[in-house]
Amino acid sequence: MPYSCQKIGRCLLILSFLAETVKVLFVHNIDVAWYFAKVVHITLIISIFLICLSKEKVEDEMISGFRLKSIGIAAYVFFVLFLILSLLLELRLATLFPSIPEDLELYLSEAFLTFLPLLLFVLYYGLFKYMLWKSNKR
């Protein structure tokens, strides 16, 4: 994707945080809050997708190598976290920690499905920017 998609993604990211703030402060109907949350979640996914997959101003072989290393490391970390969280949810957190209510267990499984894919993109982008920063420092 072209570099201009990064700017669009950043604007959408700010918009999703503003929409979440409006939801928390002003929306008191549970049905409206649910739809608001879904819209915010989709906007957040699109914004992170645009930010992560758009090119830099100067794109060369070194940056392509950084992208490849970043996605590899992020994939390994993602799959390890996915395995650990899947096992914890499968073993039922309530049996491991008896003080946890069952409702919290359902909430954790929903959060697991919602935020873990976002973590992959955020981890990739953080690693990529760190590698760029480290190479510019030299």
Secondary structure, DSSP 8 states (H G I E B T S, - for coil): --THHHHHHHHHHHHHHHHHHHHHHH---HHHHHHHHHHHHHHHHHHHHHHHHS--SS--HHHHHHHHHHHHHHHHHHHHHHHHHHHHHHT-HHHHSTTS-HHHHHHHHHHHHHHHHHHHHHHHHHHHHHHHHHHHH-
